[in-house]
Amino acid sequence: MTQTTTSPETHDPATDDGDRGPGLAARAVRALLTQRIVLLAALLVLVLVWMTLLDSGGYLTGAYDSDYLSAALVDAVPMCMLALAELVVIVSGRGGIDLSIGAIVSLAGMVFGFAYGRWGWSLLAAIVLTVLAGAALGAVNGLLVAYVRFPALIATLATYYAYKSLALVITDSKPISDTEVAELYSITRSVEIPVIGHDLPDVPLGVFTFLIPTVIVIWLLTARTTFGRRLFAIGTNDVAAEWSGLDVRKTRFTSYLLAGAIAGLVAVYISAQFASARPDAGTSGNGLALPAITIAVLGGVAITGGIGRVSGVVLATFLITWLNAGILLAFTGNDGTQYQLLALGVVLIFAALLNGVTQRRYGGSR
């Protein structure tokens, strides 16, 4: 009787990749495309390393160091806050966008200048009035978009012109630079972080008094409340949301009102930053609306609605702020500002294309 032996199963290393699923490179690409936080973190590191190398090579006109990066955050405060306002509006869907948000900053800033600088109101009362004024201006947008059903692009473009002209007319195109307003410049100064601050650069005070509270409130509203769930639902499919019993018009209206309230708060910060309430604070040059929209889209907010994260917007703000800061050091005179605009346009196209590719291939980003 012969004993048959079975040979051990042969091992083919070539089949390992199939057993383990996609390779490391494929997983890395998928993570970069589908997880916007990963992509933004990678781009942020790339920008910081690139600019640091240019600095060490003597190609920049100034030091691109931690002190410079920290000081640049003074401009990140209003940009991030307005980008969060755009997040709320764009997520609401149906082509949601707010082109008037810079003009709201200008007009609400005039309200603040009158209340605090000329009418003798207390700072708290003036801030409350300014935020309410911004909310009212945003409510006009919400009424036109949600109830009259104007396309958001047309409605907010019309109110942009209206608010911009009103801000100029009521002050005869002159800023309000009363002593009370001028002295508010101190709230934008840089301060030492408690406990660990002696080892770190000073940080603009507005990061703690304006930006962080706004980030927390918007995150709580969008991620931890029924309003946030309704907002994402109507942005994903407002017809299905309406059939589910959600008040689509009220939710969309509220998103524009909230965006206006944030713009009112930004108006207070910018008035302090400029030491005067300027009627063109949010509309001079290329205005504040387009950079805010760019940051929101780069941060992963889908222009079609229903997708967006606060953390993505915050990271995108740091990326754009520190990229712009480096560009200013790379070029002399007015060239730096022009190249900033070029970079902003390239980033917007990149973000829009990336959102489209991600949506088609993976069904959206996280």
C-alpha positions in Angstrom: 0.0 0.0 0.0 1.5 3.2 -1.1 1.1 6.3 0.9 0.2 9.4 -1.1 1.5 12.7 0.2 0.0 15.9 -0.6 2.5 18.7 -1.4 2.0 21.9 0.5 0.1 24.6 -1.4 2.5 26.6 -3.4 2.7 30.3 -2.4 2.5 32.9 -5.2 3.8 36.3 -3.9 2.2 37.9 -7.0 -1.3 37.3 -5.5 -0.5 39.1 -2.3 -1.5 42.5 -3.5 -4.8 41.2 -4.7 -5.4 39.6 -1.3 -4.5 42.7 0.6 -6.5 45.0 -1.6 -5.2 48.2 -3.2 -1.5 49.0 -2.8 -0.1 51.7 -0.6 0.1 54.2 -3.5 -3.5 53.6 -4.5 -4.7 54.0 -0.9 -2.6 57.2 -0.6 -4.2 58.7 -3.7 -7.6 57.7 -2.6 -7.1 59.3 0.8 -5.8 62.5 -0.9 -8.9 62.7 -3.2 -11.6 61.6 -0.8 -10.4 63.0 2.5 -10.0 66.7 2.0 -8.3 67.1 5.4 -5.5 64.9 4.3 -5.1 66.8 1.0 -5.1 70.2 2.7 -2.6 69.1 5.4 -0.3 67.8 2.6 -0.6 71.0 0.6 0.0 73.1 3.8 3.2 71.2 4.6 4.3 71.6 0.9 3.8 75.3 1.0 5.6 75.7 4.3 8.6 73.6 3.2 8.8 75.3 -0.2 8.7 78.8 1.2 11.2 77.9 3.9 13.6 76.6 1.3 13.2 79.8 -0.7 13.9 81.8 2.4 17.0 79.8 3.3 18.2 80.2 -0.3 17.9 84.0 -0.1 15.1 84.2 -2.7 12.6 86.1 -0.4 12.7 89.7 0.6 12.1 88.9 4.3 12.2 86.1 6.8 9.5 83.5 6.3 9.6 82.4 9.9 7.2 81.5 12.7 6.8 85.2 13.8 5.9 86.2 10.3 3.4 83.3 9.9 1.8 84.2 13.2 1.5 87.9 12.3 -0.2 86.9 9.0 -3.0 85.3 10.9 -4.5 88.8 11.4 -5.8 88.5 7.9 -6.9 84.9 8.3 -9.5 85.9 10.9 -12.0 87.7 8.6 -11.3 85.3 5.7 -12.0 82.2 7.7 -15.2 83.7 9.3 -16.5 84.7 5.9 -15.6 81.3 4.4 -17.6 79.7 7.2 -20.5 82.0 6.3 -20.2 80.8 2.6 -20.1 77.2 3.8 -23.5 77.6 5.5 -25.0 79.2 2.4 -23.4 76.9 -0.2 -24.3 73.7 1.7 -28.0 74.7 1.6 -27.9 73.8 -2.1 -29.9 75.0 -5.1 -26.9 77.0 -6.3 -26.5 78.7 -3.0 -23.8 81.4 -2.9 -23.5 84.8 -1.4 -21.7 87.4 -3.5 -22.9 90.2 -1.3 -21.1 89.2 1.8 -18.3 91.7 1.3 -20.8 94.5 0.8 -22.6 93.4 4.0 -19.3 93.8 5.8 -19.0 97.4 4.4 -22.6 98.4 5.2 -22.7 96.8 8.7 -19.3 98.4 9.4 -21.0 101.8 8.8 -23.7 100.9 11.3 -21.0 100.0 13.8 -19.1 103.3 13.1 -22.2 105.4 13.7 -23.3 103.5 16.8 -19.9 103.3 18.5 -18.2 106.3 17.1 -20.9 108.9 16.8 -23.9 107.9 18.8 -22.0 107.1 21.9 -23.3 103.6 22.3 -21.4 101.1 24.5 -19.1 98.7 22.6 -21.3 95.7 23.4 -24.5 97.4 22.3 -22.8 98.6 19.1 -21.5 95.0 18.4 -25.0 93.6 18.9 -26.6 96.2 16.6 -24.0 95.5 13.9 -24.6 91.8 14.1 -28.3 92.3 13.9 -27.8 94.7 10.9 -25.8 92.1 9.2 -28.4 89.4 9.9 -31.1 91.7 8.5 -29.1 92.3 5.3 -28.6 88.5 5.0 -32.3 88.0 5.6 -33.0 90.0 2.5 -30.9 87.6 0.5 -32.6 84.7 2.2 -36.0 86.1 1.3 -35.1 86.6 -2.3 -33.5 83.1 -2.7 -35.7 81.0 -0.4 -39.2 82.5 -0.8 -39.1 84.6 -4.0 -36.9 81.8 -5.5 -34.5 84.1 -7.3 -31.3 82.3 -8.4 -28.8 83.0 -5.6 -26.2 84.3 -8.0 -28.5 87.0 -9.4 -30.1 87.8 -6.0 -26.8 88.3 -4.1 -25.2 90.1 -7.0 -28.1 92.6 -7.0 -27.8 93.1 -3.2 -24.0 93.4 -3.5 -24.5 96.5 -5.7 -27.3 97.8 -3.4 -25.4 97.4 -0.2 -22.1 98.6 -1.6 -23.7 101.8 -2.9 -25.6 102.4 0.4 -22.4 102.1 2.4 -20.8 104.8 0.3 -23.8 107.1 0.1 -24.7 107.3 3.9 -21.1 108.4 4.7 -20.4 110.4 1.6 -17.7 107.9 0.8 -15.7 108.9 3.9 -14.6 106.6 6.7 -15.7 107.0 10.2 -12.5 107.5 12.2 -13.7 108.8 15.5 -11.4 108.3 18.5 -13.5 105.5 19.9 -13.3 103.5 16.7 -9.6 104.2 16.3 -8.8 103.0 19.8 -10.3 99.6 18.9 -7.1 98.8 17.0 -5.9 97.3 20.3 -8.2 94.3 19.9 -6.3 93.2 16.8 -2.9 93.3 18.5 -0.8 90.2 19.0 -0.7 88.6 22.5 1.2 85.9 24.2 -0.5 82.5 24.6 -1.1 81.8 28.3 1.2 79.2 30.0 3.1 78.1 26.9 3.3 81.5 25.1 6.9 82.2 26.1 8.1 79.5 23.7 5.8 80.5 20.9 5.3 83.6 18.7 2.6 86.0 19.8 -0.8 85.4 18.1 -3.3 88.1 17.0 -5.9 88.6 19.7 -8.7 88.3 17.1 -7.9 84.6 16.7 -9.2 84.0 20.3 -11.9 86.7 20.5 -13.5 86.4 17.0 -12.3 83.4 15.0 -12.3 80.5 17.5 -15.7 81.3 18.9 -17.1 81.5 15.4 -15.6 78.2 14.4 -17.0 76.5 17.5 -20.5 77.9 17.0 -20.7 77.0 13.3 -19.3 73.5 14.0 -21.9 73.0 16.7 -24.7 74.3 14.5 -23.8 72.2 11.5 -22.6 69.0 13.2 -24.6 68.8 16.4 -28.0 70.4 15.9 -31.2 69.5 14.0 -30.7 72.7 12.0 -27.4 71.3 10.7 -29.0 68.0 9.7 -31.8 69.9 7.9 -29.3 72.1 6.2 -27.3 69.2 4.7 -30.5 67.4 3.8 -32.0 70.2 1.7 -28.6 70.7 0.2 -28.3 67.1 -0.9 -31.9 66.9 -2.3 -34.4 69.6 -1.4 -37.3 67.8 -3.1 -36.7 64.7 -1.0 -36.3 66.9 2.1 -39.6 68.6 1.4 -41.4 65.3 1.0 -39.9 64.2 4.3 -41.6 67.1 6.0 -38.7 69.5 6.3 -39.3 73.2 5.9 -36.9 73.8 3.0 -37.5 77.5 2.6 -37.2 78.4 6.2 -33.9 76.4 6.5 -32.4 78.0 3.4 -33.6 81.5 4.6 -31.9 80.9 7.9 -28.6 80.0 6.3 -28.5 83.4 4.5 -29.5 85.2 7.7 -26.7 83.4 9.6 -24.2 84.3 7.0 -25.2 88.0 7.3 -24.8 87.8 11.0 -21.2 86.5 10.7 -20.5 89.3 8.2 -21.7 91.8 10.8 -19.2 90.4 13.3 -16.5 90.6 10.7 -17.4 94.2 10.1 -16.5 94.9 13.8 -13.2 93.2 13.5 -12.2 94.9 10.3 -13.2 98.3 11.7 -10.8 97.6 14.6 -8.1 96.3 12.2 -8.3 99.5 10.1 -8.9 101.8 13.1 -11.8 103.2 11.2 -15.1 102.1 9.8 -14.5 102.2 6.0 -17.4 102.2 3.5 -15.4 100.1 1.2 -13.9 97.7 3.8 -15.4 94.6 2.2 -15.5 95.7 -1.4 -12.3 97.5 -2.2 -10.0 95.8 -4.7 -11.3 92.4 -5.4 -13.5 92.4 -2.3 -13.9 89.8 0.4 -16.5 87.6 -1.2 -14.4 85.8 -3.8 -11.6 84.9 -1.5 -14.1 83.6 1.0 -15.8 81.4 -1.7 -12.4 80.2 -2.9 -11.4 79.1 0.6 -14.8 77.4 1.2 -14.5 75.4 -2.1 -10.9 74.5 -1.4 -11.9 73.4 2.0 -14.2 70.7 0.5 -17.5 72.5 0.3 -19.3 71.1 -2.8 -20.7 73.9 -4.9 -23.7 71.7 -5.6 -24.6 71.7 -1.9 -24.9 69.1 0.8 -21.2 68.6 1.5 -18.8 70.6 3.6 -16.8 70.5 6.9 -15.7 73.3 9.2 -12.3 71.7 9.7 -11.7 71.8 5.9 -12.5 75.5 5.8 -10.1 76.3 8.7 -7.2 74.3 7.1 -7.9 75.9 3.7 -7.7 79.4 5.4 -4.3 78.6 6.8 -3.1 77.3 3.5 -4.2 80.4 1.5 -3.0 82.8 4.2 0.5 81.4 4.5 0.7 81.0 0.7 -0.2 84.6 0.2 2.3 85.6 2.9 5.0 83.8 1.1 4.1 85.3 -2.3 4.4 88.8 -0.8 8.0 88.1 0.2 8.8 86.5 -3.2 8.0 89.6 -5.2 8.6 93.3 -4.8 6.2 96.2 -5.1 2.7 95.6 -6.4 3.7 92.4 -8.1 3.1 90.3 -5.0 -0.5 91.4 -4.8 -1.1 90.5 -8.5 0.5 87.1 -8.1 -1.7 86.5 -5.0 -4.7 86.9 -7.3 -3.2 84.6 -9.8 -2.6 82.0 -7.1 -6.1 82.5 -5.9 -7.5 81.8 -9.4 -5.4 78.7 -9.8 -6.4 77.4 -6.4 -10.1 77.9 -7.2 -9.9 76.1 -10.5 -7.9 73.3 -8.8 -10.4 73.0 -6.0 -13.4 72.9 -8.4 -11.8 70.3 -10.7 -10.8 68.2 -7.7 -14.4 68.3 -6.3 -15.7 67.2 -9.7 -13.2 64.3 -10.0 -13.9 63.2 -6.5 -17.6 63.3 -6.9 -17.6 61.3 -10.1 -15.1 58.7 -9.0 -15.7 58.3 -5.3 -19.1 59.9 -4.7 -17.8 62.9 -2.8 -15.2 63.9 -0.4 -15.2 63.8 3.4 
